[in-house]
């Protein structure tokens, strides 16, 4: 809703999060990706076998061991999205400082964690 409400262009494209033989991730990594997708509200996300991946994307390298297909995935222009966040913040009273060097040693924030 944010992008639509603030007129940030989006492009629905779907995505495949693939598991490759050279990945350090374990086989259950895809289960975590699927769970995260469902928790984020993308209930159409599903786990695919390597054969299903090849059927969906025949030009993908044959080394893919499986994937999570997220059909609801969209992409946005990162610059426009960032600009929209700044504009929305200003509309809601935030002050945006530019050409400003932050000095953590001069910060007045108590109990800060730097580094």
Residue pairs with C-beta under 8 A, 6 or more apart in sequence:
2 8
3 9
3 10
3 74
3 76
3 81
3 84
4 10
6 84
6 87
6 88
7 84
8 76
8 77
8 80
8 81
8 84
9 76
9 77
9 80
10 74
10 75
10 76
11 74
11 75
11 76
12 72
12 73
12 74
13 73
13 74
13 75
14 69
14 70
14 71
14 72
14 73
15 69
15 70
15 73
16 48
16 53
16 56
16 57
16 60
16 67
16 68
16 69
16 70
17 30
17 33
17 67
17 68
17 70
18 53
18 60
18 64
18 65
18 66
18 67
19 25
19 27
19 29
19 30
19 64
19 65
19 66
19 67
20 63
20 64
20 65
21 63
21 65
23 29
27 65
27 66
30 47
30 66
30 67
30 68
31 47
33 68
34 45
34 46
34 47
34 68
37 45
37 68
37 70
38 45
42 70
42 71
42 72
42 73
44 70
44 71
44 72
45 68
45 69
45 70
45 71
45 72
46 68
46 69
47 66
47 67
47 68
47 69
48 56
48 66
48 67
48 68
48 69
49 66
50 64
50 65
50 66
53 60
53 64
53 66
53 67
54 60
54 62
54 64
56 69
86 96
89 96
90 96
104 112
104 114
